[in-house]
Amino acid sequence: MIFFSHPFWALLLLMLAMGTAHAEVRNEDPTEAMVRQIAKDLRCAVCQNQSVYESNSELAKDMLKLIRDKVTAGEKEPAIRDYFHQRYGDYIYLEPTGQGMNALLWSAPFLGLGLGGYALWLAMRRWRAQAVMTEKTASQTPPPTPDAAMQSRIQQELERMRM
C-alpha cells in the first residue's frame, strides 16, 4: 500500500470521490426538451452553421422564444418546423432534406456510380469479344512463309552465329 501512502494520491482519490458525491439528477420539463430538439435542428438565419439553440444572436433568441411559445401553446413539432420552412426555405434546416432538387443531389453519386459500373461492364464485354476474335483469327491463319530472299538471309545469319 505504498501507492496510497503518498499524500498526492490520497488527495486525488478524495477529490474524485467528492466530485460524484454531490451529483444530482435533474428532471427537465418535457416541453423544454422538445424546444431544445427543434432548436438544434434549425439553423440560425444570421449565423453560419450554428443551430438556433447554440447561437447567441438576437434573431436566434427570438426564434428560440417563438419555438418555446409554440410548444407551450401545444403545436406539434412538424407544424413548427413547417412554419420556419415556409418563412426561410430549405436553408433553415441544418441537415438538408431529401426532397426536390436535394433528392437529385443525394442520389447523383449513386446514379453516377451505377452508370460508371454499367459502362465498365460494356467495355469489358467488348474487350473480351475482341480478344476472342483475335485468338480465333490468329489460330486460323497460317504463319507466313518466308520468300527466297528472307530464307537466304536467315541462312547467312545462322552460319555467322556458328562461327
Buried (B, 14 or more C-beta within 10 A) or exposed (E): EEEEEEEEEEEEEEEEEEEEEEEEEEEEEEEEEBBBEBBEBBBBBEBEEBBBBEBEBEEBEEBBEBBBEBBEEEBEBEEBBEBBBEEBEEEBBBEBEEEEEEEEEEEEEEEEEEEEEEEEEEEEEEEEEEEEEEEEEEEEEEEEEEEEEEEEEEEEEEEEEEE
